[in-house]
Amino acid sequence: MADDKRPPPVSATLHSDRRGGVEHGAIHKPIHTSVQYGYERTEDLIGVFQGTLKNSFSYARQGTPTTAALEAKLTQLEQGLGSICFSSGMAALSAVFLTLLRAGDHVVSSHFVFGNTNSLFGTLAGLGVAVDKVDAGSVDRVRDALRPKTRMVFVETIANPGTQVPDLEAIGALCRERGLLYVVDNTITSPALFRPRSVGAGLVVNSLTKTIAGHGAALGGAVTDTGAFDWGAYPNIAASYRGLDPRQWGLQQIRKKGLRDMGGTLAPEQAHRISLGAETLALRVAQTSATALALARFLEAHAAVARVHYPMLASHPQHALATKHFQAGSWLLAFELRDSSRMPAALDRLQLAIKATGLGDNRTLVIPVAPTIYWEAGPVVRAEMGIADGLVRVSVGLEGADELIADFGQAIA
Ligand code: PLP
C-alpha cells in the first residue's frame, strides 16, 4: 500500500483512457453507442456469456467500452482492483446495499450521511435490513453498535452538509478485526484528497456527478473494490459467483445483480463527459480547497457569523482526524449566522454565488439546508444530524478567493 496517502499523479489520470490502445490513434476514448455486440465465432458468443472471453461486451446495460475506460480510470484513481459505473451516485449506493445485504442483516452507519442515503436506509428497513446510525467520529460508538448479524459499516469521508469526519482509520481496523465490509462514500473528498483503501475500506462509492465530473453537466456514480475485503468469508455471495477467484466475487455480484438486473446504467455519452472532467480533478480540487479554506477563515472571523463548519479549521470537532487523513479540506463548507432570521436576505444579496439546488459544480453554489434539502426529513432528524435552522451549505467553485470573500462579505455585512 505504498504511496496511499499521496494524490494520484495527474499524468496517470490524463493518459489512462488511451493506454489500452484507442481506435485509429484517437487520443480520447470514443463514445461507443452500440447496445449489441456481435462476434464472428459462435464459440466467442458463448464465451461472452460464460465469462471465458475476456474484455468482451455483451449488452450495453452491463457496460460499454466507453464506461469500461472510465471504470479503469476510477480504479487507477482509487488504487483499486476494479470499478463499476452507475447512472448516479444513488444508483451506485443502492446497488451496494441491495446486492450485498439480505433480510435480517444489520448495518452500522455514520449518523452524518447525505439525506437521500438516509432515506435509502428507510427503504432497507422496509426490506428487513436494519441500519443503526451512530456518531462515527468515535470508533467506540461503532463498536458498541455491532451485532452478530452486522455485515457492513458505512461512512462518508466528509459528511454532506455538516462536514463531520469519521474516525476512518480506527473504523477500518475494527472492520478488519471483525471481518466486516467497510464501505466509504468518498464523494466530497474524491480520490484527489483521500483514498479509502489506505484505511482498509473494502468498497468505495463516489458520486461522479460532483467533483469527479466537476462541471455540473453529467450524473454518474461508481463503486470501486479496493481488494482489501475477503469476499471468501462473506455469506451473501450467490452460488453462481463462487466459482470465480474470490477477489472478484463482490464486483461480479454488484455488476450482475446491481447493473444487469437492476439496470441503473451509466450512458456512454455521460461516461465520456465524466472522463473529460476527471482529467482536471486534481487541479480543480486543489484550487477549490484552497479557496474554501480562505472563505472559511474569513467567515469564522466575521462578527455576523456564529459558526463555520470546515474540517481544516482548528475549531472543527474532527480537525485532527481531517488533517491526518486528507490532503486538503475539500470544497464543501457550511456556516450559520448569529441572527438566522437575516439569512434569507443575506443570501439574496450574493452576486456571484448562486442559490442552487445541488453541489459540486465549477460555480459556487449556496443553499439554506433546513428548509430545502432537509425539509422532508423533519425537525427530529435535523436535530439528530446537527442541522441548525439557519445552516447554509456552500459548495465552493473556481471563482477567485478574493472575489468570493468580497461577495460573502457584502452579503452578510
Ligand atoms: N453521496 C454523497 C456524499 C452525496 O453528496 C451525493 C449527492 O449529493 C450522493 C452520494 C448521491 O449522488 P448522485 O447525486 O450522483 O446520485
Residues whose N, C-alpha, C, O or C-beta is under 5 A from the ligand:
A	BS01	PLP	S88 G89 M90 F114 E156 N160 D185 T187 S207 T209 G220
